[in-house]
């Protein structure tokens, strides 16, 4: 089913496609993509990232995007090299205590690296 007019900006001409709306975590899932927002406070990014470091969870990506309508506040997109296990769930609960919001975008198998 295709829906029209879902953009929040009339100048946005991006097309969206939902591949799978399932919340089921597949076998071999060892990577989690999340998004979270933080207030503009001293040291808050350090505190947010420390929830992973304290649990020896490696990050494979981090990027930030400004929040529309909230100057100097950002949404961070992070990939952690962990699946749906107790350690990862504890890190995300701890992050939720620091962040304005935390959203799990997906849990899936990481691509194999071709290091030779």
Number of C-alpha atoms within 10 A of each C-alpha: 4 6 7 6 7 10 12 7 8 8 7 9 8 7 8 10 9 7 6 7 6 7 9 10 14 12 9 11 17 18 20 22 21 17 17 20 23 18 15 13 9 8 8 14 16 10 15 21 16 16 19 20 14 9 12 11 17 13 17 12 11 14 11 14 11 13 13 10 7 10 9 12 17 18 20 18 19 20 21 20 21 21 23 16 10 9 15 19 13 14 19 20 14 16 20 16 11 19 19 12 13 20 13 14 13 18 23 19 17 16 8 6 6 5 4 3
